[in-house]
Amino acid sequence: MKRSLLIFLLVLSGLSTMAQGRYDRKRKDIIPLDGQAKRIGWFVAPGLTYTLPRFKDEEEEVLRNADTVYTTTYDPKGRLGLYLEAGLTWYTRDPVIVDYFDVGLAYKNLRGSESYAGNLMRGDSAAELTGEGTFAERLLTFNANANKFIPTFDYQFVQLSLGANVDYRLGSDYEHTGDSLLNGHSFPPDLMAQLHFKVGYGFKLTGNLILIPALETPIFSMVPTDEGLGQLQWFSSQYRPIIFSIRFLFLRARDGFDCPPPIKHNEFEKSRTVDPKPPNQ
């Protein structure tokens, strides 16, 4: 995992360096910091979540003990949930790797379901076992990100983000009709910490408003212990949280974006002053 993360960071650094020349020509079109936009702004980001399950279900041998064998097939399914984030941004003046940092608080709802059909064999007898259940998590999330712009067209760009999130469980709902002990149910802890990656495509709509639709997913879990590039377990299945959000990035103006103060470049312009006193007669 550490090697994969290192490779990812190197690739991100390479893309940023390759785009730097073109980026320099576009900077004023995106974030005009030269006396116009303040370095601290803010954002809101409504969106949806989805718990992505594995793509193929396979029969698993869950238990083998003496004359007892239990095999089953789990069928996890993702569900949509709500997401809403707001926070502050800080724009860098010399972007080589990072264009801006952001921190935010979010409400995150993660939902999904699982069903299963199993076969329990004990000696010469056999029994079919089935069950199904749903889960819903309500989380308060603290996010921090480093963001990079890669310009594509005028007032458009790809945004790459690497960040961390800490989630605290506000509440949860679990319902399941199956045997939790036999199927080895497990759930995320009340406090989670992960690294995540985000990719988006941005549009500058007005002088002080930028729109960035983006997809985010965890890439490594620090709490709980990572078992699959940021996946989390509910009941007996692994799910990958996906967040689709639309970020409204608000720039704060100093003196307006359309009419910066004029600059006097020659002696004639510098000498043009108004003398309120009448000339001596």
GIKA-V764787 format. One line per field, one symbol per residue. phi: phi as a letter, one per 20 degrees, with the letter a starting at -180 (. if undefined). psi: psi as a letter, one per 20 degrees, with the letter a starting at -180 (. if undefined). burial: b if it has 24 or more other C-alpha atoms within 12 Angstrom, else e. A space follows every 10 residues. Layout:
# GIKA-V764787
phi = ???
psi = ???
burial = ???
This chain:
# GIKA-V764787
phi = .fffffffff ffffffffef ffggfdgffe ceefndeffd cbbcbfacdb efefececfc eebbbledcc cbcececece cebbcbadcc eeecfdddeb dbcbdbecdd cabbcbcccd dcmedbbedc abaccbddcd dddccdccec fdcgmcaedd ccbccdddfe abcccbeeef ffemfbcfff cccbeccccb cdceecfccc dcfbdcbfda decfgfcrln fcdcldcecd fccdcdeded edeecneecf ffdeecffff eecedfefff e
psi = ghgghggghg ggggggghig ghghiighhf nnimjgpqip arqqnqaqqp oorrippqpq ohpoodjppo qropnqqqqq rqppqqaqqo pqhmoghpgq qqqrqqppop qarprqoroo pocjqqpppq rqrqqppoqp ppqpqpqppn qfrpkqqppp ppaqqpppph rqopppiroh ghilqqqqrh pqpqqrqppr pqpogahkpp pnpqpqqqip phorppjllj qqppdjqqqo ppppqopoop qpqfkqihmq pqpoirhghh inqpoipqqp .
burial = eeeeeeeeee ebeebbeebb eebbeebebb bbbeebbbbb bbbbbbbbbb bbbeeeeeee ebeeeeeeeb bbbbbbbbbb bbbbbbbbbb bbeebbbbbb bbbbbbbbbb bbbbbbbbbb eeeeeeeeeb bbbbbbbbbb bbbbbbbbbb beeebbbbbb bbbbbbbbbe eeebebebee ebbebebbbe ebbbbbbbbb bbbbeebbbb bbbbbbbbbb bbbbebeebb bbbbbbbbbb bbbbbbbbbb bbbeeebeee eeeeeeeeee eeeeeeeeee e
